[in-house]
Amino acid sequence: MQVFKSLDDLRDYLEAKLMDAFLDGLMEGMEIAFSPVGSVILPGFKDNIKGYNARYLFTAGPKVATSAIFSNGGLDVQGKAISDWDTRVSFSTPAALRQFLLSKDQDILDSILKNEVEVDGNLAMIYKFGYISRNLLGRLGIKQG
């Protein structure tokens, strides 16, 4: 069992664990949407990634990492960091990731200006990923902002 020296250490540890699981869950939901089952439930959704090949790495601090690999009309999600990413999105802390994911207006440029996130690679790919995410939420009837 891990020993914590302060309440802040415990909070930071739990937030990192929760955000890692939350990010993995979001990505796995997207992975299902692009699977053969998802094609039946969400007809036409897979068209969003037809011919799209991209490798994303999302991190938040040293303990949160999830990768999303789009290729051949599918999505493979890995709950770990990949080294050969096309675009990397690095949130400064799990708290910054939480604030971004749960905000009404997910504005990556605002997060960059606040020094809460760094983007390495093609910024347009982040907007493509955001479009795919919002499109999925809309099709599932999940209200945004």
N, CA, C and O of each residue as an XYZ file, in Angstrom:
580
protein
N       0.836     -1.178      0.000
C       0.000      0.000      0.000
C       0.884      1.246      0.000
O       1.889      1.320      0.707
N       0.487      2.201     -0.797
C       1.240      3.443     -0.893
C       0.964      4.317      0.333
O      -0.165      4.384      0.819
N       1.994      4.973      0.817
C       1.875      5.872      1.959
C       1.889      7.313      1.443
O       2.730      7.678      0.621
N       0.966      8.111      1.923
C       0.861      9.500      1.501
C       1.263     10.406      2.653
O       0.860     10.195      3.797
N       2.063     11.420      2.335
C       2.562     12.327      3.361
C       1.568     13.438      3.682
O       1.644     14.060      4.742
N       0.640     13.685      2.768
C      -0.324     14.753      3.002
C      -1.615     14.469      2.254
O      -1.678     13.592      1.393
N      -2.623     15.217      2.596
C      -3.903     15.114      1.908
C      -3.745     15.512      0.436
O      -4.391     14.930     -0.436
N      -2.893     16.495      0.161
C      -2.639     16.917     -1.220
C      -2.027     15.781     -2.037
O      -2.389     15.589     -3.198
N      -1.097     15.022     -1.438
C      -0.498     13.882     -2.132
C      -1.557     12.834     -2.473
O      -1.559     12.277     -3.570
N      -2.456     12.573     -1.522
C      -3.532     11.609     -1.746
C      -4.463     12.104     -2.848
O      -4.843     11.334     -3.731
N      -4.834     13.392     -2.802
C      -5.707     13.969     -3.822
C      -5.063     13.876     -5.202
O      -5.721     13.487     -6.167
N      -3.792     14.227     -5.303
C      -3.090     14.174     -6.583
C      -3.037     12.748     -7.122
O      -3.228     12.521     -8.316
N      -2.780     11.799     -6.240
C      -2.720     10.387     -6.636
C      -4.081      9.920     -7.159
O      -4.160      9.299     -8.219
N      -5.142     10.216     -6.420
C      -6.485      9.786     -6.823
C      -6.934     10.472     -8.105
O      -7.550      9.841     -8.965
N      -6.631     11.752     -8.238
C      -7.023     12.466     -9.445
C      -6.317     11.889    -10.671
O      -6.934     11.748    -11.727
N      -5.043     11.557    -10.546
C      -4.306     10.951    -11.663
C      -4.917      9.604    -12.030
O      -5.106      9.312    -13.211
N      -5.226      8.790    -11.040
C      -5.830      7.469    -11.299
C      -7.193      7.610    -11.968
O      -7.492      6.916    -12.940
N      -8.021      8.517    -11.438
C      -9.361      8.712    -11.985
C      -9.327      9.272    -13.400
O     -10.086      8.827    -14.260
N      -8.461     10.238    -13.648
C      -8.384     10.831    -14.989
C      -7.830      9.827    -16.006
O      -8.256      9.818    -17.161
N      -6.889      8.991    -15.585
C      -6.366      7.954    -16.471
C      -7.486      6.990    -16.855
O      -7.642      6.654    -18.029
N      -8.260      6.547    -15.874
C      -9.374      5.630    -16.138
C     -10.456      6.313    -16.976
O     -11.021      5.699    -17.881
N     -10.743      7.576    -16.676
C     -11.756      8.318    -17.413
C     -11.359      8.489    -18.877
O     -12.173      8.264    -19.773
N     -10.122      8.882    -19.118
C      -9.629      9.062    -20.483
C      -9.640      7.735    -21.236
O     -10.053      7.685    -22.395
N      -9.188      6.660    -20.589
C      -9.235      5.342    -21.220
C     -10.672      4.959    -21.572
O     -10.930      4.433    -22.654
N     -11.602      5.223    -20.659
C     -13.011      4.898    -20.906
C     -13.589      5.668    -22.081
O     -14.301      5.099    -22.908
N     -13.290      6.951    -22.161
C     -13.755      7.756    -23.292
C     -13.231      7.209    -24.612
O     -13.974      7.075    -25.584
N     -11.956      6.901    -24.632
C     -11.344      6.380    -25.860
C     -11.906      5.005    -26.227
O     -12.134      4.716    -27.401
N     -12.127      4.165    -25.224
C     -12.676      2.835    -25.502
C     -14.104      2.939    -26.028
O     -14.514      2.142    -26.871
N     -14.868      3.924    -25.532
C     -16.204      4.156    -26.074
C     -16.145      4.548    -27.535
O     -16.965      4.105    -28.339
N     -15.170      5.381    -27.880
C     -14.990      5.767    -29.273
C     -14.553      4.561    -30.110
O     -14.985      4.400    -31.251
N     -13.703      3.725    -29.536
C     -13.248      2.516    -30.229
C     -14.439      1.615    -30.565
O     -14.512      1.071    -31.666
N     -15.363      1.457    -29.629
C     -16.565      0.651    -29.866
C     -17.408      1.264    -30.976
O     -17.951      0.545    -31.815
N     -17.519      2.591    -30.984
C     -18.318      3.273    -32.005
C     -17.788      3.001    -33.412
O     -18.560      2.998    -34.370
N     -16.487      2.774    -33.545
C     -15.900      2.501    -34.859
C     -15.808      1.011    -35.171
O     -15.333      0.638    -36.244
N     -16.250      0.160    -34.263
C     -16.205     -1.288    -34.469
C     -17.386     -1.716    -35.344
O     -18.274     -0.910    -35.623
N     -17.400     -2.984    -35.779
C     -18.559     -3.477    -36.551
C     -19.886     -3.301    -35.801
O     -20.906     -2.993    -36.418
N     -19.881     -3.493    -34.491
C     -21.101     -3.286    -33.701
C     -21.521     -1.821    -33.772
O     -22.700     -1.514    -33.946
N     -20.555     -0.925    -33.636
C     -20.845      0.497    -33.707
C     -21.409      0.901    -35.050
O     -22.241      1.805    -35.127
N     -20.966      0.239    -36.122
C     -21.470      0.554    -37.459
C     -22.956      0.240    -37.591
O     -23.670      0.895    -38.350
N     -23.419     -0.763    -36.848
C     -24.837     -1.115    -36.865
C     -25.635     -0.104    -36.037
O     -26.704      0.344    -36.453
N     -25.111      0.247    -34.875
C     -25.812      1.150    -33.963
C     -25.761      2.602    -34.451
O     -26.725      3.353    -34.300
N     -24.625      2.984    -35.035
C     -24.412      4.363    -35.490
C     -24.069      4.376    -36.979
O     -22.929      4.658    -37.349
N     -25.045      4.073    -37.833
C     -24.741      4.007    -39.265
C     -24.150      5.320    -39.784
O     -24.633      6.406    -39.462
N     -23.112      5.198    -40.583
C     -22.467      6.361    -41.189
C     -21.405      7.017    -40.331
O     -20.616      7.813    -40.840
N     -21.360      6.707    -39.046
C     -20.382      7.366    -38.172
C     -18.953      7.026    -38.573
O     -18.058      7.867    -38.490
N     -18.749      5.805    -39.001
C     -17.408      5.364    -39.374
C     -16.863      6.143    -40.581
O     -15.656      6.151    -40.824
N     -17.750      6.790    -41.329
C     -17.322      7.606    -42.467
C     -16.382      8.725    -42.025
O     -15.597      9.223    -42.831
N     -16.454      9.131    -40.735
C     -15.585     10.178    -40.203
C     -14.108      9.824    -40.291
O     -13.255     10.711    -40.333
N     -13.805      8.534    -40.319
C     -12.387      8.144    -40.331
C     -12.012      7.345    -41.572
O     -10.953      6.719    -41.612
N     -12.864      7.362    -42.570
C     -12.555      6.675    -43.818
C     -11.282      7.271    -44.412
O     -11.239      8.464    -44.712
N     -10.266      6.464    -44.581
C      -8.999      6.925    -45.128
C      -8.161      7.753    -44.166
O      -7.142      8.314    -44.566
N      -8.572      7.839    -42.908
C      -7.868      8.663    -41.919
C      -6.881      7.802    -41.150
O      -7.261      6.803    -40.538
N      -5.631      8.184    -41.182
C      -4.584      7.493    -40.436
C      -3.870      8.513    -39.563
O      -3.289      9.478    -40.060
N      -3.921      8.288    -38.263
C      -3.297      9.223    -37.322
C      -3.004      8.501    -36.017
O      -3.696      7.557    -35.635
N      -1.960      8.971    -35.342
C      -1.558      8.384    -34.057
C      -1.469      9.507    -33.025
O      -0.627     10.398    -33.126
N      -2.349      9.443    -32.039
C      -2.429     10.469    -31.001
C      -1.898      9.921    -29.682
O      -2.071      8.745    -29.360
N      -1.256     10.790    -28.938
C      -0.855     10.482    -27.570
C      -1.402     11.588    -26.683
O      -1.135     12.768    -26.910
N      -2.175     11.197    -25.664
C      -2.720     12.134    -24.689
C      -2.073     11.842    -23.349
O      -2.083     10.702    -22.885
N      -1.502     12.885    -22.713
C      -0.900     12.712    -21.394
C      -1.380     13.824    -20.471
O      -1.810     14.890    -20.912
N      -1.290     13.537    -19.168
C      -1.607     14.545    -18.152
C      -0.698     14.269    -16.971
O      -0.966     13.381    -16.162
N       0.378     15.036    -16.878
C       1.355     14.760    -15.827
C       2.088     13.460    -16.133
O       1.912     12.889    -17.210
N       2.893     12.997    -15.217
C       3.712     11.813    -15.490
C       2.973     10.475    -15.395
O       3.522      9.451    -15.800
N       1.747     10.456    -14.871
C       1.089      9.172    -14.619
C      -0.131      8.890    -15.480
O      -0.742      7.832    -15.330
N      -0.508      9.787    -16.368
C      -1.699      9.597    -17.195
C      -1.270      9.573    -18.656
O      -0.683     10.535    -19.152
N      -1.566      8.465    -19.347
C      -1.234      8.359    -20.770
C      -2.206      7.407    -21.455
O      -2.471      6.306    -20.972
N      -2.729      7.858    -22.593
C      -3.600      7.040    -23.431
C      -3.269      7.370    -24.877
O      -3.014      8.524    -25.220
N      -3.276      6.351    -25.718
C      -2.979      6.537    -27.136
C      -4.169      6.099    -27.979
O      -4.873      5.148    -27.640
N      -4.378      6.805    -29.072
C      -5.444      6.482    -30.018
C      -4.818      6.373    -31.399
O      -4.187      7.312    -31.885
N      -5.000      5.221    -32.022
C      -4.390      4.969    -33.330
C      -5.499      4.697    -34.344
O      -6.170      3.666    -34.293
N      -5.675      5.645    -35.265
C      -6.647      5.496    -36.338
C      -5.920      4.916    -37.550
O      -4.921      5.472    -38.006
N      -6.426      3.799    -38.066
C      -5.860      3.238    -39.293
C      -6.839      2.251    -39.903
O      -7.587      1.571    -39.201
N      -6.817      2.191    -41.224
C      -7.649      1.252    -41.966
C      -9.115      1.292    -41.554
O      -9.762      0.249    -41.461
N      -9.641      2.483    -41.309
C     -11.052      2.631    -40.957
C     -11.404      2.169    -39.558
O     -12.576      1.945    -39.257
N     -10.423      2.027    -38.711
C     -10.683      1.599    -37.344
C      -9.902      2.418    -36.339
O      -9.112      3.290    -36.701
N     -10.132      2.126    -35.078
C      -9.460      2.821    -33.985
C      -8.973      1.789    -32.989
O      -9.729      0.916    -32.562
N      -7.699      1.894    -32.621
C      -7.117      1.048    -31.583
C      -6.702      1.973    -30.445
O      -5.936      2.917    -30.637
N      -7.224      1.680    -29.253
C      -6.912      2.488    -28.078
C      -5.965      1.707    -27.188
O      -6.183      0.525    -26.919
N      -4.920      2.367    -26.737
C      -3.958      1.740    -25.828
C      -3.841      2.599    -24.576
O      -3.678      3.817    -24.655
N      -3.925      1.960    -23.440
C      -3.845      2.669    -22.167
C      -2.418      2.932    -21.742
O      -2.072      2.801    -20.568
N      -1.596      3.302    -22.701
C      -0.186      3.597    -22.433
C       0.315      4.561    -23.499
O      -0.355      4.814    -24.499
N       1.486      5.082    -23.265
C       2.089      6.015    -24.218
C       2.725      5.248    -25.375
O       3.378      4.224    -25.173
N       2.527      5.756    -26.580
C       3.238      5.239    -27.749
C       4.331      6.239    -28.086
O       4.184      7.434    -27.830
N       5.416      5.760    -28.653
C       6.537      6.657    -28.956
C       6.454      7.238    -30.368
O       7.077      8.261    -30.651
N       5.698      6.602    -31.246
C       5.654      7.044    -32.647
C       4.335      7.755    -32.970
O       3.638      7.390    -33.917
N       4.004      8.774    -32.171
C       2.770      9.535    -32.357
C       2.944     10.569    -33.463
O       4.057     10.995    -33.768
N       1.810     10.963    -34.061
C       1.783     12.086    -35.008
C       1.490     13.389    -34.275
O       2.036     14.444    -34.597
N       0.611     13.284    -33.279
C       0.219     14.447    -32.486
C       0.179     14.052    -31.020
O      -0.400     13.032    -30.646
N       0.806     14.879    -30.204
C       0.806     14.642    -28.752
C       0.139     15.823    -28.075
O       0.459     16.980    -28.350
N      -0.797     15.514    -27.182
C      -1.483     16.525    -26.391
C      -1.110     16.258    -24.941
O      -1.482     15.230    -24.375
N      -0.376     17.188    -24.348
C       0.146     17.011    -22.986
C      -0.469     18.047    -22.057
O      -0.141     19.232    -22.123
N      -1.365     17.585    -21.191
C      -1.936     18.462    -20.177
C      -0.948     18.541    -19.022
O      -0.294     17.555    -18.681
N      -0.848     19.722    -18.426
C       0.149     19.934    -17.374
C      -0.114     19.069    -16.147
O       0.824     18.619    -15.488
N      -1.371     18.839    -15.844
C      -1.742     18.039    -14.668
C      -3.031     17.278    -14.962
O      -3.756     17.631    -15.892
N      -3.322     16.252    -14.190
C      -4.624     15.600    -14.330
C      -5.781     16.584    -14.099
O      -6.833     16.451    -14.724
N      -5.598     17.562    -13.216
C      -6.640     18.565    -12.971
C      -6.919     19.385    -14.232
O      -8.075     19.692    -14.523
N      -5.881     19.741    -14.977
C      -6.066     20.492    -16.221
C      -6.831     19.654    -17.248
O      -7.680     20.174    -17.970
N      -6.525     18.355    -17.308
C      -7.253     17.451    -18.201
C      -8.719     17.391    -17.789
O      -9.607     17.486    -18.636
N      -8.977     17.234    -16.499
C     -10.354     17.165    -15.995
C     -11.109     18.439    -16.349
O     -12.240     18.379    -16.832
N     -10.493     19.584    -16.114
C     -11.155     20.856    -16.408
C     -11.473     20.982    -17.898
O     -12.527     21.497    -18.268
N     -10.571     20.516    -18.745
C     -10.797     20.584    -20.185
C     -11.921     19.637    -20.604
O     -12.840     20.044    -21.315
N     -11.854     18.384    -20.170
C     -12.834     17.387    -20.598
C     -14.239     17.689    -20.100
O     -15.218     17.387    -20.783
N     -14.344     18.274    -18.935
C     -15.657     18.511    -18.346
C     -16.173     19.931    -18.557
O     -17.240     20.283    -18.055
N     -15.421     20.752    -19.298
C     -15.863     22.127    -19.526
C     -16.940     22.164    -20.613
O     -17.015     21.278    -21.465
N     -17.760     23.195    -20.562
C     -18.803     23.366    -21.574
C     -18.194     23.681    -22.936
O     -18.659     23.187    -23.962
N     -17.158     24.500    -22.937
C     -16.501     24.912    -24.179
C     -15.082     24.354    -24.193
O     -14.170     24.939    -23.609
N     -14.907     23.232    -24.856
C     -13.580     22.629    -24.920
C     -12.752     23.378    -25.959
O     -12.759     23.032    -27.140
N     -12.057     24.380    -25.517
C     -11.268     25.225    -26.400
C      -9.787     24.935    -26.170
O      -9.202     25.398    -25.190
N      -9.188     24.170    -27.074
C      -7.796     23.779    -26.917
C      -6.884     25.001    -26.949
O      -5.878     25.034    -26.240
N      -7.220     26.010    -27.761
C      -6.378     27.213    -27.816
C      -6.399     27.959    -26.482
O      -5.374     28.484    -26.048
N      -7.566     28.009    -25.831
C      -7.648     28.646    -24.518
C      -6.762     27.910    -23.514
O      -6.069     28.536    -22.712
N      -6.789     26.579    -23.564
C      -5.942     25.790    -22.663
C      -4.466     26.015    -22.948
O      -3.655     26.051    -22.022
N      -4.107     26.168    -24.221
C      -2.723     26.448    -24.587
C      -2.306     27.807    -24.029
O      -1.219     27.943    -23.467
N      -3.172     28.816    -24.184
C      -2.854     30.154    -23.692
C      -2.721     30.204    -22.180
O      -1.976     31.027    -21.648
N      -3.435     29.331    -21.484
C      -3.336     29.265    -20.019
C      -2.150     28.406    -19.565
O      -1.954     28.204    -18.366
N      -1.369     27.906    -20.507
C      -0.231     27.020    -20.230
C      -0.650     25.743    -19.513
O       0.104     25.197    -18.707
N      -1.865     25.269    -19.815
C      -2.360     24.029    -19.224
C      -2.145     22.841    -20.150
O      -2.271     21.690    -19.733
N      -1.819     23.126    -21.405
C      -1.651     22.050    -22.380
C      -0.603     22.460    -23.418
O      -0.471     23.633    -23.768
N       0.128     21.464    -23.891
C       1.055     21.643    -25.016
C       0.632     20.683    -26.106
O       0.258     19.542    -25.835
N       0.692     21.148    -27.332
C       0.378     20.296    -28.475
C       1.623     20.222    -29.341
O       2.171     21.243    -29.757
N       2.052     19.015    -29.602
C       3.178     18.775    -30.502
C       2.638     18.047    -31.714
O       1.907     17.066    -31.583
N       2.992     18.518    -32.879
C       2.486     17.904    -34.099
C       1.482     18.826    -34.767
O       1.536     20.045    -34.602
N       0.578     18.241    -35.513
C      -0.362     18.985    -36.336
C      -1.588     19.396    -35.520
O      -2.372     18.544    -35.103
N      -1.750     20.688    -35.294
C      -2.881     21.200    -34.517
C      -4.211     20.886    -35.205
O      -5.220     20.688    -34.529
N      -4.226     20.839    -36.517
C      -5.461     20.513    -37.239
C      -5.973     19.122    -36.854
O      -7.180     18.878    -36.868
N      -5.061     18.217    -36.512
C      -5.475     16.872    -36.114
C      -6.235     16.902    -34.790
O      -7.085     16.045    -34.547
N      -5.942     17.867    -33.941
C      -6.675     18.007    -32.684
C      -8.110     18.420    -32.978
O      -9.046     17.921    -32.353
N      -8.280     19.326    -33.925
C      -9.632     19.752    -34.290
C     -10.398     18.602    -34.950
O     -11.603     18.469    -34.736
N      -9.733     17.782    -35.736
C     -10.376     16.607    -36.335
C     -10.839     15.664    -35.228
O     -11.963     15.162    -35.267
N      -9.982     15.424    -34.249
C     -10.335     14.556    -33.135
C     -11.513     15.146    -32.357
O     -12.423     14.417    -31.963
N     -11.498     16.455    -32.135
C     -12.606     17.115    -31.439
C     -13.905     16.990    -32.208
O     -14.963     16.762    -31.621
N     -13.828     17.139    -33.525
C     -15.025     16.986    -34.357
C     -15.594     15.580    -34.229
O     -16.799     15.405    -34.051
N     -14.721     14.578    -34.319
C     -15.172     13.192    -34.204
C     -15.827     12.963    -32.841
O     -16.878     12.327    -32.753
N     -15.209     13.481    -31.785
C     -15.739     13.310    -30.428
C     -17.110     13.968    -30.281
O     -18.044     13.350    -29.770
N     -17.234     15.213    -30.724
C     -18.511     15.919    -30.613
C     -19.588     15.264    -31.465
O     -20.750     15.199    -31.063
N     -19.203     14.780    -32.637
C     -20.143     14.089    -33.513
C     -20.678     12.836    -32.819
O     -21.877     12.560    -32.871
N     -19.803     12.088    -32.179
C     -20.219     10.885    -31.464
C     -21.167     11.229    -30.320
O     -22.206     10.590    -30.160
N     -20.813     12.233    -29.529
C     -21.682     12.637    -28.407
C     -23.054     13.068    -28.914
O     -24.072     12.736    -28.306
N     -23.087     13.798    -30.012
C     -24.355     14.228    -30.595
C     -25.202     13.054    -31.052
O     -26.411     13.028    -30.823
N     -24.568     12.083    -31.699
C     -25.304     10.905    -32.176
C     -25.831     10.060    -31.010
O     -26.861      9.395    -31.120
N     -25.100     10.102    -29.896
C     -25.536      9.336    -28.723
C     -26.567     10.113    -27.893
O     -27.122      9.584    -26.931
N     -26.815     11.364    -28.274
C     -27.782     12.176    -27.534
C     -27.249     12.742    -26.243
O     -28.019     13.098    -25.351
N     -25.911     12.830    -26.131
C     -25.300     13.392    -24.939
C     -25.114     14.888    -25.176
O     -24.394     15.304    -26.084
N     -25.773     15.681    -24.349
C     -25.727     17.141    -24.514
C     -24.343     17.677    -24.207
O     -23.650     17.206    -23.305
N     -23.968     18.669    -24.982
C     -22.676     19.328    -24.810
C     -22.911     20.799    -24.532
O     -23.645     21.480    -25.248
N     -22.266     21.275    -23.470
C     -22.326     22.698    -23.139
C     -23.699     23.205    -23.153
O     -23.923     24.388    -22.895
